[in-house]
Amino acid sequence: MVLALTVGSLPLLFHLFPDLALVRLVGLPLAWLLLGLLVYPWLFVLGLRFVRRAERNEHDFALLLQVLEDEE
C-alpha cells in the first residue's frame, strides 16, 4: 500500500504538473533523479520493514505453537 501510494503516484504527479518534467537538477531531469536515486533506497527500506515484520510474525507464531505444546 505504501509503495503504491509513493512510487505509484509519481506518474500521476508528473501528469498533473507537467512543468515538473522541465525541472533539472545537477543536469538531469527530476523524473530521472526520482526514479534512479530515490526509488531504490525507498524500496530497500520497505523491503527491510517487510522482512522484519515477517520475522516478528514467525517468531510470534513459534511462541504460540510452543505454548500450545506445553498445554498438552
mmCIF file as Biopython writes it, N, C-alpha, C and O atoms, coordinates in Angstrom:
data_model
#
loop_
_atom_site.group_PDB
_atom_site.id
_atom_site.type_symbol
_atom_site.label_atom_id
_atom_site.label_alt_id
_atom_site.label_comp_id
_atom_site.label_asym_id
_atom_site.label_entity_id
_atom_site.label_seq_id
_atom_site.pdbx_PDB_ins_code
_atom_site.Cartn_x
_atom_site.Cartn_y
_atom_site.Cartn_z
_atom_site.occupancy
_atom_site.B_iso_or_equiv
_atom_site.auth_seq_id
_atom_site.auth_asym_id
_atom_site.pdbx_PDB_model_num
ATOM 1   N N  . MET A ? 1  ? 0.823  -1.188  0.000   1.0 0.0 1  A 1 
ATOM 2   C CA . MET A ? 1  ? 0.000  0.000   0.000   1.0 0.0 1  A 1 
ATOM 3   C C  . MET A ? 1  ? 0.873  1.260   0.000   1.0 0.0 1  A 1 
ATOM 4   O O  . MET A ? 1  ? 0.631  2.201   -0.756  1.0 0.0 1  A 1 
ATOM 5   N N  . VAL A ? 2  ? 1.884  1.255   0.857   1.0 0.0 2  A 1 
ATOM 6   C CA . VAL A ? 2  ? 2.774  2.412   0.930   1.0 0.0 2  A 1 
ATOM 7   C C  . VAL A ? 2  ? 3.541  2.580   -0.376  1.0 0.0 2  A 1 
ATOM 8   O O  . VAL A ? 2  ? 3.740  3.697   -0.853  1.0 0.0 2  A 1 
ATOM 9   N N  . LEU A ? 3  ? 3.965  1.462   -0.943  1.0 0.0 3  A 1 
ATOM 10  C CA . LEU A ? 3  ? 4.682  1.506   -2.222  1.0 0.0 3  A 1 
ATOM 11  C C  . LEU A ? 3  ? 3.803  2.090   -3.317  1.0 0.0 3  A 1 
ATOM 12  O O  . LEU A ? 3  ? 4.254  2.930   -4.095  1.0 0.0 3  A 1 
ATOM 13  N N  . ALA A ? 4  ? 2.566  1.654   -3.381  1.0 0.0 4  A 1 
ATOM 14  C CA . ALA A ? 4  ? 1.653  2.153   -4.416  1.0 0.0 4  A 1 
ATOM 15  C C  . ALA A ? 4  ? 1.377  3.637   -4.246  1.0 0.0 4  A 1 
ATOM 16  O O  . ALA A ? 4  ? 1.266  4.371   -5.229  1.0 0.0 4  A 1 
ATOM 17  N N  . LEU A ? 5  ? 1.266  4.078   -3.006  1.0 0.0 5  A 1 
ATOM 18  C CA . LEU A ? 5  ? 0.989  5.496   -2.770  1.0 0.0 5  A 1 
ATOM 19  C C  . LEU A ? 5  ? 2.188  6.387   -3.052  1.0 0.0 5  A 1 
ATOM 20  O O  . LEU A ? 5  ? 2.020  7.524   -3.492  1.0 0.0 5  A 1 
ATOM 21  N N  . THR A ? 6  ? 3.376  5.899   -2.811  1.0 0.0 6  A 1 
ATOM 22  C CA . THR A ? 6  ? 4.559  6.739   -3.001  1.0 0.0 6  A 1 
ATOM 23  C C  . THR A ? 6  ? 5.104  6.637   -4.428  1.0 0.0 6  A 1 
ATOM 24  O O  . THR A ? 6  ? 5.083  7.613   -5.177  1.0 0.0 6  A 1 
ATOM 25  N N  . VAL A ? 7  ? 5.582  5.475   -4.788  1.0 0.0 7  A 1 
ATOM 26  C CA . VAL A ? 7  ? 6.189  5.299   -6.112  1.0 0.0 7  A 1 
ATOM 27  C C  . VAL A ? 7  ? 5.127  5.317   -7.202  1.0 0.0 7  A 1 
ATOM 28  O O  . VAL A ? 7  ? 5.352  5.865   -8.281  1.0 0.0 7  A 1 
ATOM 29  N N  . GLY A ? 8  ? 3.978  4.725   -6.928  1.0 0.0 8  A 1 
ATOM 30  C CA . GLY A ? 8  ? 2.914  4.678   -7.913  1.0 0.0 8  A 1 
ATOM 31  C C  . GLY A ? 8  ? 2.303  6.026   -8.229  1.0 0.0 8  A 1 
ATOM 32  O O  . GLY A ? 8  ? 1.694  6.208   -9.283  1.0 0.0 8  A 1 
ATOM 33  N N  . SER A ? 9  ? 2.465  6.967   -7.318  1.0 0.0 9  A 1 
ATOM 34  C CA . SER A ? 9  ? 1.897  8.294   -7.554  1.0 0.0 9  A 1 
ATOM 35  C C  . SER A ? 9  ? 2.821  9.205   -8.370  1.0 0.0 9  A 1 
ATOM 36  O O  . SER A ? 9  ? 2.411  10.295  -8.769  1.0 0.0 9  A 1 
ATOM 37  N N  . LEU A ? 10 ? 4.043  8.778   -8.619  1.0 0.0 10 A 1 
ATOM 38  C CA . LEU A ? 10 ? 4.965  9.614   -9.395  1.0 0.0 10 A 1 
ATOM 39  C C  . LEU A ? 10 ? 4.456  9.909   -10.809 1.0 0.0 10 A 1 
ATOM 40  O O  . LEU A ? 10 ? 4.513  11.065  -11.228 1.0 0.0 10 A 1 
ATOM 41  N N  . PRO A ? 11 ? 3.963  8.927   -11.561 1.0 0.0 11 A 1 
ATOM 42  C CA . PRO A ? 11 ? 3.423  9.269   -12.882 1.0 0.0 11 A 1 
ATOM 43  C C  . PRO A ? 11 ? 2.254  10.243  -12.805 1.0 0.0 11 A 1 
ATOM 44  O O  . PRO A ? 11 ? 2.133  11.137  -13.642 1.0 0.0 11 A 1 
ATOM 45  N N  . LEU A ? 12 ? 1.401  10.074  -11.813 1.0 0.0 12 A 1 
ATOM 46  C CA . LEU A ? 12 ? 0.279  10.990  -11.634 1.0 0.0 12 A 1 
ATOM 47  C C  . LEU A ? 12 ? 0.769  12.395  -11.307 1.0 0.0 12 A 1 
ATOM 48  O O  . LEU A ? 12 ? 0.215  13.380  -11.796 1.0 0.0 12 A 1 
ATOM 49  N N  . LEU A ? 13 ? 1.795  12.487  -10.489 1.0 0.0 13 A 1 
ATOM 50  C CA . LEU A ? 13 ? 2.378  13.782  -10.137 1.0 0.0 13 A 1 
ATOM 51  C C  . LEU A ? 13 ? 2.897  14.501  -11.379 1.0 0.0 13 A 1 
ATOM 52  O O  . LEU A ? 13 ? 2.656  15.694  -11.564 1.0 0.0 13 A 1 
ATOM 53  N N  . PHE A ? 14 ? 3.608  13.767  -12.222 1.0 0.0 14 A 1 
ATOM 54  C CA . PHE A ? 14 ? 4.146  14.381  -13.438 1.0 0.0 14 A 1 
ATOM 55  C C  . PHE A ? 14 ? 3.048  14.663  -14.466 1.0 0.0 14 A 1 
ATOM 56  O O  . PHE A ? 14 ? 3.205  15.543  -15.312 1.0 0.0 14 A 1 
ATOM 57  N N  . HIS A ? 15 ? 1.953  13.930  -14.400 1.0 0.0 15 A 1 
ATOM 58  C CA . HIS A ? 15 ? 0.834  14.204  -15.299 1.0 0.0 15 A 1 
ATOM 59  C C  . HIS A ? 15 ? 0.080  15.463  -14.866 1.0 0.0 15 A 1 
ATOM 60  O O  . HIS A ? 15 ? -0.302 16.291  -15.692 1.0 0.0 15 A 1 
ATOM 61  N N  . LEU A ? 16 ? -0.127 15.587  -13.547 1.0 0.0 16 A 1 
ATOM 62  C CA . LEU A ? 16 ? -0.867 16.745  -13.033 1.0 0.0 16 A 1 
ATOM 63  C C  . LEU A ? 16 ? -0.054 18.037  -13.093 1.0 0.0 16 A 1 
ATOM 64  O O  . LEU A ? 16 ? -0.612 19.123  -13.250 1.0 0.0 16 A 1 
ATOM 65  N N  . PHE A ? 17 ? 1.251  17.913  -12.969 1.0 0.0 17 A 1 
ATOM 66  C CA . PHE A ? 17 ? 2.141  19.074  -13.006 1.0 0.0 17 A 1 
ATOM 67  C C  . PHE A ? 17 ? 3.188  18.877  -14.098 1.0 0.0 17 A 1 
ATOM 68  O O  . PHE A ? 17 ? 4.322  18.500  -13.802 1.0 0.0 17 A 1 
ATOM 69  N N  . PRO A ? 18 ? 2.828  19.125  -15.351 1.0 0.0 18 A 1 
ATOM 70  C CA . PRO A ? 18 ? 3.752  18.854  -16.464 1.0 0.0 18 A 1 
ATOM 71  C C  . PRO A ? 18 ? 5.015  19.706  -16.428 1.0 0.0 18 A 1 
ATOM 72  O O  . PRO A ? 18 ? 6.021  19.341  -17.035 1.0 0.0 18 A 1 
ATOM 73  N N  . ASP A ? 19 ? 4.978  20.825  -15.733 1.0 0.0 19 A 1 
ATOM 74  C CA . ASP A ? 19 ? 6.186  21.655  -15.634 1.0 0.0 19 A 1 
ATOM 75  C C  . ASP A ? 19 ? 7.304  20.968  -14.860 1.0 0.0 19 A 1 
ATOM 76  O O  . ASP A ? 19 ? 8.469  21.343  -14.987 1.0 0.0 19 A 1 
ATOM 77  N N  . LEU A ? 20 ? 6.956  19.965  -14.059 1.0 0.0 20 A 1 
ATOM 78  C CA . LEU A ? 20 ? 7.993  19.222  -13.326 1.0 0.0 20 A 1 
ATOM 79  C C  . LEU A ? 20 ? 8.928  18.488  -14.286 1.0 0.0 20 A 1 
ATOM 80  O O  . LEU A ? 20 ? 10.088 18.242  -13.956 1.0 0.0 20 A 1 
ATOM 81  N N  . ALA A ? 21 ? 8.434  18.141  -15.459 1.0 0.0 21 A 1 
ATOM 82  C CA . ALA A ? 21 ? 9.270  17.448  -16.441 1.0 0.0 21 A 1 
ATOM 83  C C  . ALA A ? 21 ? 10.390 18.352  -16.954 1.0 0.0 21 A 1 
ATOM 84  O O  . ALA A ? 21 ? 11.393 17.866  -17.478 1.0 0.0 21 A 1 
ATOM 85  N N  . LEU A ? 22 ? 10.224 19.644  -16.807 1.0 0.0 22 A 1 
ATOM 86  C CA . LEU A ? 22 ? 11.245 20.586  -17.263 1.0 0.0 22 A 1 
ATOM 87  C C  . LEU A ? 22 ? 12.308 20.868  -16.206 1.0 0.0 22 A 1 
ATOM 88  O O  . LEU A ? 22 ? 13.367 21.411  -16.519 1.0 0.0 22 A 1 
ATOM 89  N N  . VAL A ? 23 ? 12.032 20.505  -14.971 1.0 0.0 23 A 1 
ATOM 90  C CA . VAL A ? 23 ? 12.971 20.772  -13.877 1.0 0.0 23 A 1 
ATOM 91  C C  . VAL A ? 23 ? 14.178 19.866  -14.010 1.0 0.0 23 A 1 
ATOM 92  O O  . VAL A ? 23 ? 14.054 18.657  -14.205 1.0 0.0 23 A 1 
ATOM 93  N N  . ARG A ? 24 ? 15.354 20.476  -13.899 1.0 0.0 24 A 1 
ATOM 94  C CA . ARG A ? 24 ? 16.606 19.734  -13.975 1.0 0.0 24 A 1 
ATOM 95  C C  . ARG A ? 24 ? 17.446 20.051  -12.754 1.0 0.0 24 A 1 
ATOM 96  O O  . ARG A ? 24 ? 17.587 21.210  -12.365 1.0 0.0 24 A 1 
ATOM 97  N N  . LEU A ? 25 ? 17.994 19.022  -12.162 1.0 0.0 25 A 1 
ATOM 98  C CA . LEU A ? 25 ? 18.903 19.165  -11.030 1.0 0.0 25 A 1 
ATOM 99  C C  . LEU A ? 25 ? 20.196 18.452  -11.381 1.0 0.0 25 A 1 
ATOM 100 O O  . LEU A ? 25 ? 20.172 17.309  -11.836 1.0 0.0 25 A 1 
ATOM 101 N N  . VAL A ? 26 ? 21.290 19.099  -11.179 1.0 0.0 26 A 1 
ATOM 102 C CA . VAL A ? 26 ? 22.608 18.549  -11.487 1.0 0.0 26 A 1 
ATOM 103 C C  . VAL A ? 26 ? 22.662 18.081  -12.941 1.0 0.0 26 A 1 
ATOM 104 O O  . VAL A ? 26 ? 23.346 17.110  -13.264 1.0 0.0 26 A 1 
ATOM 105 N N  . GLY A ? 27 ? 21.945 18.773  -13.804 1.0 0.0 27 A 1 
ATOM 106 C CA . GLY A ? 27 ? 21.955 18.470  -15.226 1.0 0.0 27 A 1 
ATOM 107 C C  . GLY A ? 27 ? 21.063 17.309  -15.640 1.0 0.0 27 A 1 
ATOM 108 O O  . GLY A ? 27 ? 21.017 16.960  -16.820 1.0 0.0 27 A 1 
ATOM 109 N N  . LEU A ? 28 ? 20.358 16.706  -14.696 1.0 0.0 28 A 1 
ATOM 110 C CA . LEU A ? 28 ? 19.490 15.570  -15.014 1.0 0.0 28 A 1 
ATOM 111 C C  . LEU A ? 28 ? 18.034 15.941  -14.753 1.0 0.0 28 A 1 
ATOM 112 O O  . LEU A ? 28 ? 17.743 16.705  -13.832 1.0 0.0 28 A 1 
ATOM 113 N N  . PRO A ? 29 ? 17.125 15.410  -15.552 1.0 0.0 29 A 1 
ATOM 114 C CA . PRO A ? 29 ? 15.698 15.671  -15.313 1.0 0.0 29 A 1 
ATOM 115 C C  . PRO A ? 29 ? 15.268 15.147  -13.942 1.0 0.0 29 A 1 
ATOM 116 O O  . PRO A ? 29 ? 15.765 14.125  -13.468 1.0 0.0 29 A 1 
ATOM 117 N N  . LEU A ? 30 ? 14.343 15.861  -13.321 1.0 0.0 30 A 1 
ATOM 118 C CA . LEU A ? 30 ? 13.865 15.498  -11.991 1.0 0.0 30 A 1 
ATOM 119 C C  . LEU A ? 30 ? 13.289 14.084  -11.962 1.0 0.0 30 A 1 
ATOM 120 O O  . LEU A ? 30 ? 13.501 13.353  -10.995 1.0 0.0 30 A 1 
ATOM 121 N N  . ALA A ? 31 ? 12.575 13.697  -12.996 1.0 0.0 31 A 1 
ATOM 122 C CA . ALA A ? 31 ? 11.981 12.352  -13.041 1.0 0.0 31 A 1 
ATOM 123 C C  . ALA A ? 31 ? 13.064 11.281  -12.980 1.0 0.0 31 A 1 
ATOM 124 O O  . ALA A ? 31 ? 12.896 10.274  -12.291 1.0 0.0 31 A 1 
ATOM 125 N N  . TRP A ? 32 ? 14.153 11.480  -13.677 1.0 0.0 32 A 1 
ATOM 126 C CA . TRP A ? 32 ? 15.245 10.505  -13.661 1.0 0.0 32 A 1 
ATOM 127 C C  . TRP A ? 32 ? 15.859 10.414  -12.279 1.0 0.0 32 A 1 
ATOM 128 O O  . TRP A ? 32 ? 16.161 9.325   -11.790 1.0 0.0 32 A 1 
ATOM 129 N N  . LEU A ? 33 ? 16.041 11.560  -11.657 1.0 0.0 33 A 1 
ATOM 130 C CA . LEU A ? 33 ? 16.619 11.559  -10.310 1.0 0.0 33 A 1 
ATOM 131 C C  . LEU A ? 33 ? 15.705 10.856  -9.317  1.0 0.0 33 A 1 
ATOM 132 O O  . LEU A ? 33 ? 16.164 10.078  -8.481  1.0 0.0 33 A 1 
ATOM 133 N N  . LEU A ? 34 ? 14.412 11.135  -9.414  1.0 0.0 34 A 1 
ATOM 134 C CA . LEU A ? 34 ? 13.472 10.485  -8.501  1.0 0.0 34 A 1 
ATOM 135 C C  . LEU A ? 34 ? 13.452 8.977   -8.709  1.0 0.0 34 A 1 
ATOM 136 O O  . LEU A ? 34 ? 13.494 8.206   -7.750  1.0 0.0 34 A 1 
ATOM 137 N N  . LEU A ? 35 ? 13.385 8.565   -9.975  1.0 0.0 35 A 1 
ATOM 138 C CA . LEU A ? 35 ? 13.308 7.139   -10.260 1.0 0.0 35 A 1 
ATOM 139 C C  . LEU A ? 35 ? 14.641 6.420   -10.078 1.0 0.0 35 A 1 
ATOM 140 O O  . LEU A ? 35 ? 14.668 5.250   -9.695  1.0 0.0 35 A 1 
ATOM 141 N N  . GLY A ? 36 ? 15.729 7.104   -10.346 1.0 0.0 36 A 1 
ATOM 142 C CA . GLY A ? 36 ? 17.037 6.456   -10.279 1.0 0.0 36 A 1 
ATOM 143 C C  . GLY A ? 36 ? 17.721 6.529   -8.935  1.0 0.0 36 A 1 
ATOM 144 O O  . GLY A ? 36 ? 18.478 5.627   -8.575  1.0 0.0 36 A 1 
ATOM 145 N N  . LEU A ? 37 ? 17.469 7.587   -8.186  1.0 0.0 37 A 1 
ATOM 146 C CA . LEU A ? 37 ? 18.186 7.753   -6.924  1.0 0.0 37 A 1 
ATOM 147 C C  . LEU A ? 37 ? 17.324 7.573   -5.684  1.0 0.0 37 A 1 
ATOM 148 O O  . LEU A ? 37 ? 17.812 7.077   -4.669  1.0 0.0 37 A 1 
ATOM 149 N N  . LEU A ? 38 ? 16.087 7.952   -5.738  1.0 0.0 38 A 1 
ATOM 150 C CA . LEU A ? 38 ? 15.261 7.888   -4.539  1.0 0.0 38 A 1 
ATOM 151 C C  . LEU A ? 38 ? 14.411 6.624   -4.441  1.0 0.0 38 A 1 
ATOM 152 O O  . LEU A ? 38 ? 14.118 6.161   -3.339  1.0 0.0 38 A 1 
ATOM 153 N N  . VAL A ? 39 ? 14.019 6.071   -5.562  1.0 0.0 39 A 1 
ATOM 154 C CA . VAL A ? 39 ? 13.126 4.913   -5.528  1.0 0.0 39 A 1 
ATOM 155 C C  . VAL A ? 39 ? 13.835 3.683   -4.970  1.0 0.0 39 A 1 
ATOM 156 O O  . VAL A ? 39 ? 13.248 2.960   -4.165  1.0 0.0 39 A 1 
ATOM 157 N N  . TYR A ? 40 ? 15.066 3.426   -5.367  1.0 0.0 40 A 1 
ATOM 158 C CA . TYR A ? 40 ? 15.741 2.208   -4.924  1.0 0.0 40 A 1 
ATOM 159 C C  . TYR A ? 40 ? 16.039 2.200   -3.427  1.0 0.0 40 A 1 
ATOM 160 O O  . TYR A ? 40 ? 15.808 1.176   -2.783  1.0 0.0 40 A 1 
ATOM 161 N N  . PRO A ? 41 ? 16.533 3.271   -2.850  1.0 0.0 41 A 1 
ATOM 162 C CA . PRO A ? 41 ? 16.666 3.255   -1.381  1.0 0.0 41 A 1 
ATOM 163 C C  . PRO A ? 41 ? 15.319 3.101   -0.681  1.0 0.0 41 A 1 
ATOM 164 O O  . PRO A ? 41 ? 15.234 2.437   0.351   1.0 0.0 41 A 1 
ATOM 165 N N  . TRP A ? 42 ? 14.263 3.707   -1.230  1.0 0.0 42 A 1 
ATOM 166 C CA . TRP A ? 42 ? 12.937 3.572   -0.651  1.0 0.0 42 A 1 
ATOM 167 C C  . TRP A ? 42 ? 12.462 2.124   -0.731  1.0 0.0 42 A 1 
ATOM 168 O O  . TRP A ? 42 ? 11.878 1.613   0.225   1.0 0.0 42 A 1 
ATOM 169 N N  . LEU A ? 43 ? 12.704 1.460   -1.858  1.0 0.0 43 A 1 
ATOM 170 C CA . LEU A ? 43 ? 12.349 0.044   -1.987  1.0 0.0 43 A 1 
ATOM 171 C C  . LEU A ? 43 ? 13.122 -0.805  -0.985  1.0 0.0 43 A 1 
ATOM 172 O O  . LEU A ? 43 ? 12.578 -1.760  -0.431  1.0 0.0 43 A 1 
ATOM 173 N N  . PHE A ? 44 ? 14.379 -0.464  -0.749  1.0 0.0 44 A 1 
ATOM 174 C CA . PHE A ? 44 ? 15.188 -1.184  0.239   1.0 0.0 44 A 1 
ATOM 175 C C  . PHE A ? 44 ? 14.598 -1.025  1.633   1.0 0.0 44 A 1 
ATOM 176 O O  . PHE A ? 44 ? 14.493 -1.999  2.379   1.0 0.0 44 A 1 
ATOM 177 N N  . VAL A ? 45 ? 14.213 0.198   1.988   1.0 0.0 45 A 1 
ATOM 178 C CA . VAL A ? 45 ? 13.621 0.453   3.304   1.0 0.0 45 A 1 
ATOM 179 C C  . VAL A ? 45 ? 12.316 -0.318  3.463   1.0 0.0 45 A 1 
ATOM 180 O O  . VAL A ? 45 ? 12.085 -0.938  4.500   1.0 0.0 45 A 1 
ATOM 181 N N  . LEU A ? 46 ? 11.466 -0.284  2.448   1.0 0.0 46 A 1 
ATOM 182 C CA . LEU A ? 46 ? 10.208 -1.021  2.518   1.0 0.0 46 A 1 
ATOM 183 C C  . LEU A ? 46 ? 10.447 -2.525  2.604   1.0 0.0 46 A 1 
ATOM 184 O O  . LEU A ? 46 ? 9.748  -3.223  3.339   1.0 0.0 46 A 1 
ATOM 185 N N  . GLY A ? 47 ? 11.426 -3.029  1.859   1.0 0.0 47 A 1 
ATOM 186 C CA . GLY A ? 47 ? 11.756 -4.455  1.917   1.0 0.0 47 A 1 
ATOM 187 C C  . GLY A ? 47 ? 12.279 -4.859  3.279   1.0 0.0 47 A 1 
ATOM 188 O O  . GLY A ? 47 ? 11.921 -5.917  3.797   1.0 0.0 47 A 1 
ATOM 189 N N  . LEU A ? 48 ? 13.123 -4.027  3.860   1.0 0.0 48 A 1 
ATOM 190 C CA . LEU A ? 48 ? 13.656 -4.291  5.191   1.0 0.0 48 A 1 
ATOM 191 C C  . LEU A ? 48 ? 12.531 -4.311  6.218   1.0 0.0 48 A 1 
ATOM 192 O O  . LEU A ? 48 ? 12.506 -5.168  7.101   1.0 0.0 48 A 1 
ATOM 193 N N  . ARG A ? 49 ? 11.619 -3.382  6.103   1.0 0.0 49 A 1 
ATOM 194 C CA . ARG A ? 49 ? 10.463 -3.338  7.012   1.0 0.0 49 A 1 
ATOM 195 C C  . ARG A ? 49 ? 9.609  -4.601  6.862   1.0 0.0 49 A 1 
ATOM 196 O O  . ARG A ? 49 ? 9.151  -5.168  7.853   1.0 0.0 49 A 1 
ATOM 197 N N  . PHE A ? 50 ? 9.402  -5.030  5.627   1.0 0.0 50 A 1 
ATOM 198 C CA . PHE A ? 50 ? 8.613  -6.233  5.378   1.0 0.0 50 A 1 
ATOM 199 C C  . PHE A ? 50 ? 9.277  -7.461  6.001   1.0 0.0 50 A 1 
ATOM 200 O O  . PHE A ? 50 ? 8.609  -8.270  6.643   1.0 0.0 50 A 1 
ATOM 201 N N  . VAL A ? 51 ? 10.574 -7.598  5.815   1.0 0.0 51 A 1 
ATOM 202 C CA . VAL A ? 51 ? 11.291 -8.757  6.346   1.0 0.0 51 A 1 
ATOM 203 C C  . VAL A ? 51 ? 11.239 -8.763  7.870   1.0 0.0 51 A 1 
ATOM 204 O O  . VAL A ? 51 ? 11.025 -9.813  8.476   1.0 0.0 51 A 1 
ATOM 205 N N  . ARG A ? 52 ? 11.432 -7.612  8.489   1.0 0.0 52 A 1 
ATOM 206 C CA . ARG A ? 52 ? 11.380 -7.552  9.955   1.0 0.0 52 A 1 
ATOM 207 C C  . ARG A ? 52 ? 10.000 -7.916  10.479  1.0 0.0 52 A 1 
ATOM 208 O O  . ARG A ? 52 ? 9.886  -8.629  11.477  1.0 0.0 52 A 1 
ATOM 209 N N  . ARG A ? 53 ? 8.954  -7.438  9.822   1.0 0.0 53 A 1 
ATOM 210 C CA . ARG A ? 53 ? 7.598  -7.777  10.259  1.0 0.0 53 A 1 
ATOM 211 C C  . ARG A ? 53 ? 7.317  -9.265  10.052  1.0 0.0 53 A 1 
ATOM 212 O O  . ARG A ? 53 ? 6.664  -9.892  10.886  1.0 0.0 53 A 1 
ATOM 213 N N  . ALA A ? 54 ? 7.804  -9.832  8.951   1.0 0.0 54 A 1 
ATOM 214 C CA . ALA A ? 54 ? 7.606  -11.259 8.696   1.0 0.0 54 A 1 
ATOM 215 C C  . ALA A ? 54 ? 8.332  -12.097 9.737   1.0 0.0 54 A 1 
ATOM 216 O O  . ALA A ? 54 ? 7.793  -13.097 10.213  1.0 0.0 54 A 1 
ATOM 217 N N  . GLU A ? 55 ? 9.556  -11.699 10.098  1.0 0.0 55 A 1 
ATOM 218 C CA . GLU A ? 55 ? 10.302 -12.434 11.118  1.0 0.0 55 A 1 
ATOM 219 C C  . GLU A ? 55 ? 9.619  -12.328 12.478  1.0 0.0 55 A 1 
ATOM 220 O O  . GLU A ? 55 ? 9.603  -13.294 13.242  1.0 0.0 55 A 1 
ATOM 221 N N  . ARG A ? 56 ? 9.052  -11.157 12.785  1.0 0.0 56 A 1 
ATOM 222 C CA . ARG A ? 56 ? 8.336  -10.985 14.047  1.0 0.0 56 A 1 
ATOM 223 C C  . ARG A ? 56 ? 7.093  -11.876 14.072  1.0 0.0 56 A 1 
ATOM 224 O O  . ARG A ? 56 ? 6.799  -12.510 15.086  1.0 0.0 56 A 1 
ATOM 225 N N  . ASN A ? 57 ? 6.366  -11.921 12.953  1.0 0.0 57 A 1 
ATOM 226 C CA . ASN A ? 57 ? 5.195  -12.791 12.881  1.0 0.0 57 A 1 
ATOM 227 C C  . ASN A ? 57 ? 5.577  -14.261 13.025  1.0 0.0 57 A 1 
ATOM 228 O O  . ASN A ? 57 ? 4.880  -15.026 13.691  1.0 0.0 57 A 1 
ATOM 229 N N  . GLU A ? 58 ? 6.682  -14.649 12.402  1.0 0.0 58 A 1 
ATOM 230 C CA . GLU A ? 58 ? 7.143  -16.027 12.503  1.0 0.0 58 A 1 
ATOM 231 C C  . GLU A ? 58 ? 7.525  -16.366 13.938  1.0 0.0 58 A 1 
ATOM 232 O O  . GLU A ? 58 ? 7.218  -17.452 14.429  1.0 0.0 58 A 1 
ATOM 233 N N  . HIS A ? 59 ? 8.189  -15.444 14.600  1.0 0.0 59 A 1 
ATOM 234 C CA . HIS A ? 59 ? 8.580  -15.640 15.998  1.0 0.0 59 A 1 
ATOM 235 C C  . HIS A ? 59 ? 7.345  -15.768 16.885  1.0 0.0 59 A 1 
ATOM 236 O O  . HIS A ? 59 ? 7.279  -16.657 17.734  1.0 0.0 59 A 1 
ATOM 237 N N  . ASP A ? 60 ? 6.382  -14.898 16.694  1.0 0.0 60 A 1 
ATOM 238 C CA . ASP A ? 60 ? 5.146  -14.956 17.478  1.0 0.0 60 A 1 
ATOM 239 C C  . ASP A ? 60 ? 4.407  -16.268 17.246  1.0 0.0 60 A 1 
ATOM 240 O O  . ASP A ? 60 ? 3.862  -16.850 18.184  1.0 0.0 60 A 1 
ATOM 241 N N  . PHE A ? 61 ? 4.388  -16.731 16.012  1.0 0.0 61 A 1 
ATOM 242 C CA . PHE A ? 61 ? 3.721  -17.988 15.696  1.0 0.0 61 A 1 
ATOM 243 C C  . PHE A ? 61 ? 4.442  -19.157 16.361  1.0 0.0 61 A 1 
ATOM 244 O O  . PHE A ? 61 ? 3.798  -20.071 16.877  1.0 0.0 61 A 1 
ATOM 245 N N  . ALA A ? 62 ? 5.775  -19.132 16.352  1.0 0.0 62 A 1 
ATOM 246 C CA . ALA A ? 62 ? 6.537  -20.203 17.006  1.0 0.0 62 A 1 
ATOM 247 C C  . ALA A ? 62 ? 6.269  -20.206 18.505  1.0 0.0 62 A 1 
ATOM 248 O O  . ALA A ? 62 ? 6.153  -21.274 19.106  1.0 0.0 62 A 1 
ATOM 249 N N  . LEU A ? 63 ? 6.168  -19.040 19.113  1.0 0.0 63 A 1 
ATOM 250 C CA . LEU A ? 63 ? 5.838  -18.966 20.537  1.0 0.0 63 A 1 
ATOM 251 C C  . LEU A ? 63 ? 4.440  -19.511 20.796  1.0 0.0 63 A 1 
ATOM 252 O O  . LEU A ? 63 ? 4.225  -20.207 21.789  1.0 0.0 63 A 1 
ATOM 253 N N  . LEU A ? 64 ? 3.503  -19.212 19.934  1.0 0.0 64 A 1 
ATOM 254 C CA . LEU A ? 64 ? 2.144  -19.726 20.076  1.0 0.0 64 A 1 
ATOM 255 C C  . LEU A ? 64 ? 2.133  -21.249 19.998  1.0 0.0 64 A 1 
ATOM 256 O O  . LEU A ? 64 ? 1.462  -21.909 20.792  1.0 0.0 64 A 1 
ATOM 257 N N  . LEU A ? 65 ? 2.866  -21.798 19.056  1.0 0.0 65 A 1 
ATOM 258 C CA . LEU A ? 65 ? 2.937  -23.256 18.951  1.0 0.0 65 A 1 
ATOM 259 C C  . LEU A ? 65 ? 3.595  -23.871 20.186  1.0 0.0 65 A 1 
ATOM 260 O O  . LEU A ? 65 ? 3.192  -24.944 20.634  1.0 0.0 65 A 1 
ATOM 261 N N  . GLN A ? 66 ? 4.589  -23.206 20.729  1.0 0.0 66 A 1 
ATOM 262 C CA . GLN A ? 66 ? 5.267  -23.703 21.916  1.0 0.0 66 A 1 
ATOM 263 C C  . GLN A ? 66 ? 4.306  -23.681 23.103  1.0 0.0 66 A 1 
ATOM 264 O O  . GLN A ? 66 ? 4.288  -24.629 23.889  1.0 0.0 66 A 1 
ATOM 265 N N  . VAL A ? 67 ? 3.530  -22.653 23.248  1.0 0.0 67 A 1 
ATOM 266 C CA . VAL A ? 67 ? 2.549  -22.579 24.336  1.0 0.0 67 A 1 
ATOM 267 C C  . VAL A ? 67 ? 1.518  -23.681 24.178  1.0 0.0 67 A 1 
ATOM 268 O O  . VAL A ? 67 ? 1.139  -24.313 25.164  1.0 0.0 67 A 1 
ATOM 269 N N  . LEU A ? 68 ? 1.058  -23.924 22.963  1.0 0.0 68 A 1 
ATOM 270 C CA . LEU A ? 68 ? 0.080  -24.988 22.735  1.0 0.0 68 A 1 
ATOM 271 C C  . LEU A ? 68 ? 0.665  -26.368 23.029  1.0 0.0 68 A 1 
ATOM 272 O O  . LEU A ? 68 ? -0.043 -27.235 23.541  1.0 0.0 68 A 1 
ATOM 273 N N  . GLU A ? 69 ? 1.937  -26.588 22.717  1.0 0.0 69 A 1 
ATOM 274 C CA . GLU A ? 69 ? 2.592  -27.857 23.018  1.0 0.0 69 A 1 
ATOM 275 C C  . GLU A ? 69 ? 2.734  -28.050 24.518  1.0 0.0 69 A 1 
ATOM 276 O O  . GLU A ? 69 ? 2.554  -29.157 25.027  1.0 0.0 69 A 1 
ATOM 277 N N  . ASP A ? 70 ? 3.058  -26.971 25.226  1.0 0.0 70 A 1 
ATOM 278 C CA . ASP A ? 70 ? 3.231  -27.065 26.672  1.0 0.0 70 A 1 
ATOM 279 C C  . ASP A ? 70 ? 1.921  -27.364 27.387  1.0 0.0 70 A 1 
ATOM 280 O O  . ASP A ? 70 ? 1.930  -27.955 28.467  1.0 0.0 70 A 1 
ATOM 281 N N  . GLU A ? 71 ? 0.792  -26.964 26.802  1.0 0.0 71 A 1 
ATOM 282 C CA . GLU A ? 71 ? -0.510 -27.211 27.405  1.0 0.0 71 A 1 
ATOM 283 C C  . GLU A ? 71 ? -0.911 -28.674 27.272  1.0 0.0 71 A 1 
ATOM 284 O O  . GLU A ? 71 ? -1.692 -29.172 28.083  1.0 0.0 71 A 1 
ATOM 285 N N  . GLU A ? 72 ? -0.395 -29.367 26.272  1.0 0.0 72 A 1 
ATOM 286 C CA . GLU A ? 72 ? -0.801 -30.761 26.044  1.0 0.0 72 A 1 
ATOM 287 C C  . GLU A ? 72 ? -0.150 -31.681 26.982  1.0 0.0 72 A 1 
ATOM 288 O O  . GLU A ? 72 ? -0.384 -32.888 26.924  1.0 0.0 72 A 1 
#
